[in-house]
């Protein structure tokens, strides 16, 4: 019960890494506010947590919209009386967006969700955390925040890569800014993980195999493996850890 008595807000928790993180945090004793742009998905995650004996509430909103980000933080505080942990798991990539979108529209949308959204959630969560005794923020970047991508072009990762690199630098800056406030800020860089983001890649068997073999462990990760890293960084076990970028990538960035 490493998060016993803690109140956590997890974005992108309607599916994938966010859902795995919210579920694990609840098992470890946290009261979890499940946030997602899809209200039905966030409700499903919250309901599954409650059905398993955990404590959860849900809210919905677009992290790239300032008013939505502010409201989701307020919803978590209203539901449980405070905020100790924020996990910014909401994210999209270029390939998820409609083919009808232009290159600049793709850039704006990916940057809006991945980087602006992380910034806005942190901006509104920090005051709520400082009203208590600090806390922990875990931002989800990507191995593509550390290295370039072999997938280029308008429908490759041309916006995704710099958006995730920005999350790495935002994390470091926030960590330094709030180190004296008992507020820790860290970043996880997952390797390719089985989620809806990698679904289109897996549909192309030749491409999937090529990327899989780029991982020294010869496989994609699972959402639960990323959630366990988030649990460590959110817990008191990481009390002297702030400003780090932690690859959880099967050795992808060790090459």
N, C-alpha and C positions, 0 to 999 in steps of 0.2 A: 504493500500500500504506500508507494513512494510519493503519491500526490494527495494523501489523506488531508481533507479539509481545504484543498486548493480549489480555486475557481478558474476555469480555463475557457477561453474562447478560441475555437478552431474554425478558420475559414476554409472554403472548398471541401467541407466535411460531408457533402452529399454523396461522395464517391471516392474511390482511389485512395491515395495516401492520406487525404484529410479524413475520410471515414475510418480508416484503420487507426489513425492517431486518436481521434475522438473516442473510439471504442476502447482502445488500450488505456487511455487516460482515465476513463470511467472505471475500468477494472482495477486501476491503481488508486482509486479513492477520490478522484476529482469530481467536482460538479461541473458538467460540461455544457457550454452553450454552443450548439451546432449551427454554423452559419454556411449558407450556400446561396448562389444566385438563383437556384431552383428551389422554391419553397417546399415542393413535394419531396424532393430528395433529402433536404435537411430534416424534414419531419420524419421520414423513414429511418434515418440514422438515429435521431433522438428516440424514436419509439423502440427501436431495437435495443438501445442502451437501457431504457427503462424496463423493458421486458426481461432483460438479463439481470435486473436488480440494481442497476446504476441510477445515478441522478443526471438528468439532462433536460434542457430546454432547447428550442430551436428558433432561428430567425432567418430572414432572407434579405438579400440586397446585393448590389453590384459594388465590389470593393473599389472600383475606379471612380465612383461617384462619392464626393465628399459627404453629402448628407446621409447617404446609405452607410458609409463607414462609421460616421458618428453615431447613427442610430443603432447599429449592430453592437457597438461597444456599450451603449446605454442599455440595450436589451439584456446583455449579459449581467451588467451591474444590477439592473432591476430584478432580474430573475433570482440572483443568488446573493446580492448584497455587497459585491466588490469584484475585483479582478486581480488575479495573481499571475496568470499565464496567458500569453497570446501565441498562437501558431498560425503563421501566414502560409497556408497551403494552397490557396486559390491561384490558379494559373492556367494559361492557354498557350498554344503554339500556332505558328503560321498555318500549318496544314489543317487545322480544325476549322478555319474560316472559309466562307463561301468563295467559290471561284469568281464570282461577280465582283468581289472587292478589289479595288486597285492597290498597287504597292504601298501607297502612302496611307490608305485606309487600314491595311493590314498592320503597318508599322504602328499607327496610332492606337489601334485596338490592343495589340499585344503589349506594347509599352504601358498602356493605360491599366490593364489588369495586373500585369506582372510586377512592374516597378512602381507606378503611381499608386496602385492599390496597396502594395506593401507599405509604402510611405504613409498613405492616409490612415491605414489601420493602426500603424505605430503611433502616428501623430495624435490620434484620439485615445488610444489605449494607455499611453504613458501617463497622462495626468491621473487617470483612474487608478493605475498601479501605485503611483506615488502618494495617493491619499492613504494607502495602506503602508506596508513596509517594503515596498519594491516588488520585485518579481522577476519573471523571465520571459523573454521573447525569443521564439524560434522562427526564423525565416527560411522558407524553402527556395533555394536557388536550383542549380543543376550542374552536372559536369560541364554543360555548355556555358556555364558562367566562368569556367576556368580554362577551357580550351575551345578552339574553333570547331565547327561542324563540317562534316563531309557533305551535308545536305545544304546546298546553296540555292540561290535564286528566289524569286518572289514567293514560291510555294515551298521553299525549304525552311531553314531556320534563321533567315536573315534578320528578322526582328527579335526572335526568341533569344538568340545568343547574347546580344547586347543588353536585352532586358534583364537577363539572369546575371550578367556581369555587374549590372547596376545594383542588384540586390546584395551581392557580395560586398560592394563598397559602402552601400547604405548601412549594412549591418555593422561594419567596422566603425563607421563614424558614430552611429548611435551608441555602440558599446563604450567608446571613449567618453562620449558626452555624458553618459549616465552611470559610469562606473562607481562614482562616489555616492550614488543614490540607492545603492543596493538593488540596482536593476541591471540584469545581465541580458545581453543580446548576442545571439549566436546564429549561425547559418549552416544548413545542411545542403550538400550538393549531391543529390541522388544520381546514380547511373541510370541507364535505361531501365524502367520499371514497368511491370505489367499493369497499365491503367488505360483509361480511355484515350489519353494523349498518345500512347504508343500503338493503339489499335490500328490506325491506318498503315503503320510500318509493318505490323505483323501480317497484314493482309497481303503484302508483297513478300512472298516467301524468300525470294533471292536477296532482297534488301535486308529482311529480318535476319537471315543467316549471316550476312556480312557484318552486320552490327553486333550480333551476338558474339561472333568470334573476336571482335575487338576487345571484349571483356576477358581478361586473363582467367576469370572463373568460368568462362564459356557459357554464361547464362544471363538473362535479365534478372533484376531484383523483384522482390514481392513487396507490396505496400506495407505489410506488417514489419518488414525488416527496416524500412525507413522510420516507421512509427517508433520502433524501439530506440533508435538514435534520438528522436525527438523527446522521448520520455526521459532519457538520461540528461539531456540539456535542460529540460524543464524542471528537473528534480533537484533537491538539495545535494545530491551526489555530485553535481557540477557546480558547487558553490564558489569555486575559484576559477571558473571557466567563463570567459567573456571575450567577444570579438573574434572568435575562431570561425573558420570555414572548414567543415567536416565533410570530406567526400565519403559517401556510402555507395560504392560504385563497382564492387567486384574487381578492383584493380585498374579500372579504365584510365584514371589519370596518373597512375604510377609509371606508365610507359614513357 
